[in-house]
Amino acid sequence: MMLWLNMPRLTVFTFIVLLLTGLIFLLAPQQLPVTIDKLSLVAWLGYWIDRAGRPGRIVPRGHA
């Protein structure tokens, strides 16, 4: 069986994000605060867009 199928949700995505963040730090360290700020804004907006699309609905894990 494939290894990533047994990992918690978003584990592979987290590894990719950490790898790309390290790459940004190596290539252009002055851009790291800007990148983190923009990613935080996108995550915050994504959360509220998701909440607005499904008001009051709680989805059990694995049933999305």
N, CA, C and O atoms as a DFTB+ gen file, in Angstrom:
256 C
 N C O
     1  1       0.838      -1.170       0.000
     2  2       0.000       0.000       0.000
     3  2       0.891       1.244       0.000
     4  3       1.992       1.226       0.551
     5  1       0.420       2.296      -0.606
     6  2       1.202       3.521      -0.685
     7  2       1.324       4.179       0.677
     8  3       0.360       4.231       1.442
     9  1       2.522       4.685       0.977
    10  2       2.811       5.245       2.294
    11  2       1.933       6.444       2.612
    12  3       1.436       6.558       3.732
    13  1       1.729       7.353       1.640
    14  2       0.991       8.580       1.945
    15  2      -0.495       8.354       2.170
    16  3      -1.177       9.259       2.651
    17  1      -1.013       7.199       1.846
    18  2      -2.424       6.930       2.117
    19  2      -2.673       6.685       3.601
    20  3      -3.800       6.839       4.071
    21  1      -1.641       6.308       4.338
    22  2      -1.784       6.047       5.767
    23  2      -1.476       7.273       6.624
    24  3      -1.636       7.224       7.844
    25  1      -1.038       8.366       6.008
    26  2      -0.687       9.568       6.760
    27  2      -1.938      10.391       7.058
    28  3      -2.953      10.255       6.374
    29  1      -1.862      11.254       8.091
    30  2      -2.990      12.157       8.361
    31  2      -3.244      13.083       7.172
    32  3      -2.379      13.283       6.319
    33  1      -4.454      13.641       7.140
    34  2      -4.817      14.532       6.036
    35  2      -3.845      15.692       5.937
    36  3      -3.341      16.173       6.952
    37  1      -3.581      16.140       4.728
    38  2      -2.748      17.301       4.413
    39  2      -1.275      17.132       4.780
    40  3      -0.539      18.119       4.776
    41  1      -0.818      15.920       5.097
    42  2       0.585      15.716       5.437
    43  2       1.477      15.945       4.228
    44  3       2.495      16.629       4.335
    45  1       1.120      15.395       3.098
    46  2       1.918      15.582       1.888
    47  2       1.933      17.063       1.502
    48  3       2.975      17.595       1.121
    49  1       0.792      17.719       1.600
    50  2       0.715      19.144       1.300
    51  2       1.627      19.948       2.233
    52  3       2.282      20.894       1.796
    53  1       1.669      19.578       3.504
    54  2       2.528      20.265       4.471
    55  2       3.991      20.105       4.101
    56  3       4.753      21.068       4.179
    57  1       4.398      18.915       3.701
    58  2       5.785      18.697       3.282
    59  2       6.129      19.548       2.060
    60  3       7.215      20.123       1.986
    61  1       5.209      19.625       1.110
    62  2       5.455      20.436      -0.087
    63  2       5.586      21.905       0.277
    64  3       6.468      22.592      -0.236
    65  1       4.715      22.398       1.160
    66  2       4.773      23.799       1.581
    67  2       6.093      24.085       2.295
    68  3       6.717      25.114       2.037
    69  1       6.524      23.203       3.179
    70  2       7.790      23.409       3.885
    71  2       8.978      23.386       2.919
    72  3       9.918      24.166       3.074
    73  1       8.938      22.513       1.944
    74  2       9.999      22.454       0.942
    75  2      10.061      23.744       0.124
    76  3      11.143      24.292      -0.087
    77  1       8.915      24.225      -0.332
    78  2       8.890      25.460      -1.114
    79  2       9.270      26.676      -0.275
    80  3       9.916      27.595      -0.778
    81  1       8.877      26.692       1.001
    82  2       9.273      27.786       1.882
    83  2      10.780      27.798       2.082
    84  3      11.395      28.864       2.084
    85  1      11.373      26.640       2.250
    86  2      12.836      26.550       2.351
    87  2      13.519      27.010       1.077
    88  3      14.568      27.652       1.123
    89  1      12.928      26.683      -0.054
    90  2      13.480      27.124      -1.338
    91  2      13.421      28.645      -1.470
    92  3      14.376      29.265      -1.938
    93  1      12.321      29.237      -1.065
    94  2      12.210      30.705      -1.081
    95  2      13.263      31.310      -0.149
    96  3      13.897      32.310      -0.487
    97  1      13.445      30.700       1.027
    98  2      14.424      31.222       1.980
    99  2      15.834      31.168       1.402
   100  3      16.630      32.082       1.620
   101  1      16.145      30.113       0.673
   102  2      17.488      29.992       0.086
   103  2      17.696      30.940      -1.090
   104  3      18.775      31.515      -1.235
   105  1      16.682      31.108      -1.927
   106  2      16.840      31.918      -3.134
   107  2      16.639      33.408      -2.890
   108  3      17.351      34.230      -3.466
   109  1      15.675      33.764      -2.039
   110  2      15.374      35.182      -1.810
   111  2      14.862      35.360      -0.375
   112  3      13.658      35.507      -0.166
   113  1      15.762      35.347       0.609
   114  2      15.311      35.410       2.007
   115  2      14.548      36.687       2.360
   116  3      13.750      36.687       3.297
   117  1      14.778      37.757       1.633
   118  2      14.067      39.010       1.918
   119  2      12.587      38.906       1.553
   120  3      11.793      39.728       2.010
   121  1      12.196      37.929       0.751
   122  2      10.804      37.758       0.340
   123  2      10.008      36.857       1.279
   124  3       8.789      36.747       1.141
   125  1      10.673      36.220       2.221
   126  2       9.988      35.281       3.106
   127  2       8.875      35.938       3.929
   128  3       7.784      35.373       3.992
   129  1       9.086      37.103       4.564
   130  2       7.966      37.724       5.306
   131  2       6.780      38.080       4.416
   132  3       5.629      37.954       4.836
   133  1       7.048      38.518       3.203
   134  2       5.968      38.861       2.265
   135  2       5.181      37.601       1.896
   136  3       3.952      37.621       1.844
   137  1       5.895      36.519       1.644
   138  2       5.255      35.259       1.274
   139  2       4.383      34.736       2.418
   140  3       3.250      34.312       2.188
   141  1       4.895      34.764       3.628
   142  2       4.132      34.284       4.779
   143  2       2.891      35.147       4.993
   144  3       1.818      34.630       5.302
   145  1       3.035      36.451       4.831
   146  2       1.895      37.357       4.988
   147  2       0.803      37.065       3.958
   148  3      -0.379      37.007       4.300
   149  1       1.196      36.884       2.709
   150  2       0.207      36.604       1.655
   151  2      -0.454      35.245       1.855
   152  3      -1.661      35.112       1.650
   153  1       0.316      34.235       2.253
   154  2      -0.262      32.912       2.487
   155  2      -1.236      32.941       3.666
   156  3      -2.261      32.260       3.645
   157  1      -0.917      33.726       4.687
   158  2      -1.827      33.855       5.825
   159  2      -3.142      34.496       5.397
   160  3      -4.215      34.064       5.819
   161  1      -3.057      35.517       4.567
   162  2      -4.263      36.181       4.083
   163  2      -5.115      35.224       3.240
   164  3      -6.338      35.193       3.377
   165  1      -4.475      34.457       2.381
   166  2      -5.204      33.502       1.539
   167  2      -5.868      32.439       2.413
   168  3      -7.019      32.076       2.168
   169  1      -5.164      31.934       3.427
   170  2      -5.746      30.923       4.313
   171  2      -6.932      31.491       5.086
   172  3      -7.952      30.820       5.243
   173  1      -6.800      32.721       5.566
   174  2      -7.874      33.361       6.312
   175  2      -9.104      33.566       5.418
   176  3     -10.229      33.278       5.828
   177  1      -8.884      34.062       4.200
   178  2     -10.003      34.258       3.270
   179  2     -10.637      32.927       2.884
   180  3     -11.860      32.827       2.792
   181  1      -9.821      31.915       2.659
   182  2     -10.347      30.596       2.323
   183  2     -11.222      30.026       3.416
   184  3     -12.251      29.411       3.137
   185  1     -10.822      30.226       4.649
   186  2     -11.625      29.760       5.779
   187  2     -12.998      30.422       5.780
   188  3     -14.019      29.747       5.917
   189  1     -13.020      31.747       5.626
   190  2     -14.297      32.456       5.690
   191  2     -15.159      32.212       4.461
   192  3     -16.385      32.198       4.570
   193  1     -14.565      32.024       3.319
   194  2     -15.345      31.668       2.126
   195  2     -15.980      30.295       2.324
   196  3     -17.138      30.084       1.962
   197  1     -15.214      29.356       2.903
   198  2     -15.743      28.026       3.169
   199  2     -16.879      28.083       4.189
   200  3     -17.890      27.400       4.030
   201  1     -16.718      28.893       5.233
   202  2     -17.766      29.029       6.245
   203  2     -19.019      29.676       5.669
   204  3     -20.131      29.297       6.036
   205  1     -18.857      30.640       4.778
   206  2     -20.010      31.310       4.181
   207  2     -20.766      30.362       3.246
   208  3     -21.983      30.476       3.100
   209  1     -20.058      29.440       2.621
   210  2     -20.698      28.500       1.701
   211  2     -21.508      27.437       2.395
   212  3     -22.426      26.866       1.807
   213  1     -21.171      27.159       3.663
   214  2     -21.864      26.122       4.420
   215  2     -22.163      26.619       5.818
   216  3     -21.583      26.101       6.772
   217  1     -23.030      27.588       5.988
   218  2     -23.276      28.133       7.326
   219  2     -23.922      27.100       8.251
   220  3     -24.926      26.475       7.909
   221  1     -23.322      26.940       9.424
   222  2     -23.889      26.065      10.429
   223  2     -23.717      24.583      10.176
   224  3     -24.178      23.769      10.977
   225  1     -23.084      24.216       9.112
   226  2     -22.932      22.796       8.779
   227  2     -21.569      22.312       9.242
   228  3     -20.540      22.859       8.845
   229  1     -21.565      21.303      10.069
   230  2     -20.318      20.692      10.529
   231  2     -20.177      19.355       9.804
   232  3     -21.055      18.496       9.890
   233  1     -19.079      19.191       9.099
   234  2     -18.856      17.981       8.325
   235  2     -17.953      17.055       9.117
   236  3     -16.840      17.447       9.469
   237  1     -18.397      15.830       9.412
   238  2     -17.525      14.877      10.130
   239  2     -16.292      14.559       9.301
   240  3     -16.339      14.574       8.071
   241  1     -15.202      14.273       9.971
   242  2     -13.946      13.986       9.283
   243  2     -14.108      12.770       8.355
   244  3     -14.638      11.732       8.753
   245  1     -13.650      12.924       7.141
   246  2     -13.743      11.852       6.160
   247  2     -15.030      11.850       5.347
   248  3     -15.201      10.996       4.477
   249  1     -15.941      12.789       5.610
   250  2     -17.206      12.828       4.884
   251  2     -17.399      14.106       4.101
   252  3     -18.529      14.467       3.770
   253  1     -16.303      14.802       3.797
   254  2     -16.414      16.080       3.087
   255  2     -16.802      15.906       1.648
   256  3     -16.934      16.890       0.921
